[in-house]
């Protein structure tokens, strides 16, 4: 940082709560103030998170596994009854 400069960190939750458009921030100091503006543009989609899992596929596979396990157990119980 440069001497005399000010670094302001804004929390993500605060930014998400703001409306689209230009916003003005003023910081008060003992010997004056500093004013700046920032813009929020929600026209761009949020960046990908890296999670590209297809949940529907995994749910279908889990249901198939349960169905197969149930079928095996049912057949085993039928065989025991026949003996």
Buried (B, 14 or more C-beta within 10 A) or exposed (E): EEEEEEEEEEEEEEEEEEEEEEEEEEEEEEEEEEEEEEEEEEEEEEEEEEEEEEEEEEEEEEEEEEEEEEEEEEEEEEEEEEE
